[in-house]
Amino acid sequence: MAMVMWIGALLLGCGVVMSALSAVYRDQLSNSRADTEVGRTLEPRHGGMRFLGIGRNGPALLLIVVGAIILLFGALA
């Protein structure tokens, strides 16, 4: 039973890391040409909450959900 819990924890951890990496590496943070209105900034022009979208984080969310289910069933058994 302990091995099943480890597998669930590993899946959950991998899902969290995949989600974080997709947010970090989603787009280039700096622009080589400076905007005259805004000035130089590390923020992307069209930032927002798109990095939290299901399309980009689908596999990570699936790993998190499967890992959590395995951990839950392992704890209840």
C-alpha positions in Angstrom: 0.0 0.0 0.0 2.9 2.3 0.7 4.1 2.0 -2.9 0.8 3.1 -4.2 0.9 6.2 -2.0 4.4 7.0 -3.3 3.2 6.7 -6.9 0.3 9.0 -6.1 2.6 11.5 -4.5 5.0 11.3 -7.4 2.2 11.9 -9.9 0.9 14.8 -8.0 4.3 16.4 -7.6 5.1 15.9 -11.3 1.8 17.6 -12.2 2.6 20.6 -10.0 6.1 20.9 -11.5 4.7 20.6 -15.1 2.1 23.3 -14.3 4.8 25.6 -12.9 7.1 25.1 -15.8 4.4 25.8 -18.3 3.7 29.1 -16.6 7.4 30.0 -16.4 8.3 29.0 -20.0 5.1 30.1 -21.7 6.4 33.2 -23.4 9.4 35.4 -23.8 9.5 37.7 -20.8 11.6 40.5 -22.3 11.2 42.3 -25.7 14.3 43.4 -27.6 12.6 46.6 -28.8 11.4 49.1 -26.2 8.0 50.6 -26.5 7.9 54.3 -26.4 4.7 54.6 -24.5 5.3 51.9 -21.9 9.1 51.8 -21.7 11.2 48.7 -21.1 9.5 46.1 -19.0 9.7 42.4 -18.4 6.0 42.0 -18.6 4.6 40.7 -21.8 2.3 43.0 -23.8 -0.8 40.9 -23.6 -0.3 39.4 -20.2 -3.2 38.1 -18.2 -4.4 34.8 -16.7 -4.1 32.8 -19.9 -1.2 30.8 -18.4 -3.8 29.2 -16.1 -5.8 27.9 -19.0 -6.8 24.2 -19.3 -5.4 23.9 -22.8 -1.8 24.5 -21.8 -2.1 22.9 -18.4 -4.3 19.9 -19.3 -1.7 17.2 -18.8 -0.4 18.7 -15.6 -4.0 19.0 -14.2 -4.6 15.4 -15.2 -1.5 14.2 -13.3 -2.6 16.2 -10.3 -6.1 14.8 -10.3 -4.9 11.2 -10.8 -2.3 11.6 -8.1 -4.8 13.0 -5.6 -7.2 10.2 -6.3 -4.6 7.6 -5.8 -3.5 9.3 -2.5 -7.1 9.5 -1.3 -7.8 5.9 -2.0 -4.5 4.9 -0.5 -5.3 6.8 2.7 -8.8 5.3 3.0 -7.7 1.7 2.4 
